[in-house]
Amino acid sequence: MSVLQSKTPAETLDVQGRSCPYPIMLVKKVMETLPQGAILKILCDSSDTAEDSIPRYCDKRGYDFESVKIENGYWELFIQKG
């Protein structure tokens, strides 16, 4: 089990069925409200969102990021605000 996945998230955001850029806009909005150290869990079914836009956003912001592929086409993403 990954480090962030083993911790309790402060918020869970379901962006399944949403196409870019809407998921990343929602993620940014929620992350702005979270305190330092808080974890956001994201339920996602878009490979572009899970494998490109959200990891790139986290890299630019310096946030810890983990992606867990649940089954074909579904991910749980974890971001820790740092």
Sequence and secondary structure as in RCSB ss.txt:
>XXXX:A:sequence
MSVLQSKTPAETLDVQGRSCPYPIMLVKKVMETLPQGAILKILCDSSDTAEDSIPRYCDKRGYDFESVKIENGYW
ELFIQKG
>XXXX:A:secstr
  TTTTS  SEEEE TT  TTHHHHHHHHHHHHS TT EEEEEE  HHIIIIIHHHHHHHHT EEEEEEEETTEE
EEEEE  
